[in-house]
Amino acid sequence: MATTGVAYRVLARDLRTAIFDGRYPDGTALPTEAVLARQYGVSRQTVRRAFHDLVAEGMVTRVRGRGTFAARRDGAYLQQFGSIEDLMGMAAGTTREILQPLHRRIDIDVAARLEIDGDAVFTFEVLRRHRGAPLCVTAVHLTPEVGVRLDGVPELCDPASTSNATAIGLLDKHLRLPIAEAEQSITAAAATAGTAGHLGCTPGDPLLRIDRLYRTTEHIPVELATSHFLPSQYSYRVKLRRTLR
């Protein structure tokens, strides 16, 4: 049995994923503390701790004497990231379609950010939807070594392919070393004509730009993902803890 500190995180992650997947639509009651305690082989205190985190994230609401319910999100996409595993699971509740299949291109700026010799990188672009509505356009750039490994993977190369897989989830199956860390920056950007066409907004409209550079356990960059989100469709929350001595 997992320790309490690990068990409540596992339970919270499973419930979060179930909500994203639509197994608990807005306002639907979640299993009771007693049911979850039996199912996971943990104490009810562990279940309460998991619920406490989900309440803090805005994922669920608790009504005294009635139970715990999936919060109403009015169609917005909500995600919390606390680990690489959370990033790999970020596709829960979304679908992805290929806009540009994996191909080789010359991009000096991207090559520099990926810390590679030469100017060639491999790139593909996808549109992600949440509940059928456009959510973001993401350009994924890979080092040549990684691009060659993924060349021919249907989820990246077949324009007719749709899935909810993330690029790093696919990468992790083909890399010699696993992805261990990500560097993230969030800025504002104006929608280009191409991006606006995919997201259904007007060129020049403000978008949320999120860049993530992924590194392996040896700190080697393997992927740079640049996403442009509709601000009205995305909510990002992070829990910060103070270390007390």
Secondary structure, DSSP 8 states (H G I E B T S, - for coil): ---HHHHHHHHHHHHHHHHHTTSS-TT-B---HHHHHHHHT--HHHHHHHHHHHHHHTSEEEETTTEEEE---TT-EEEE-SSHHHHHTTTTTEEEEEEEEEEEEE-HHHHHHTT-SSSEEEEEEEEEEETTEEEEEEEEEE-HHHHHHHTT-HHHH-TT-EE---HHHHHHHH-SS-EEEEEEEEEEEE--HHHHHHHTS-TT-EEEEEEEEEEETT--EEEEEEEEE-GGGEEEE--------
